[in-house]
């Protein structure tokens, strides 16, 4: 008997997802697709320069 309420809730949520029209931030999408750098990207580059790759010489061994 308890499943009716849960199933009705799932149906309601599924219907809302199916028929809702999401608002799209086209400016944010444009920035993401254009590949503009952010502060996070700049910090990743600094980390890569700071740490040395311990396996750097191993790819020459396989040749």
Buried (B, 14 or more C-beta within 10 A) or exposed (E): EEEEEEEEEEEEEEEEEEEEEEEEEEEEEEEEEEEEEEEEEEEEEEEEEEEEEEEEEEEEEEE
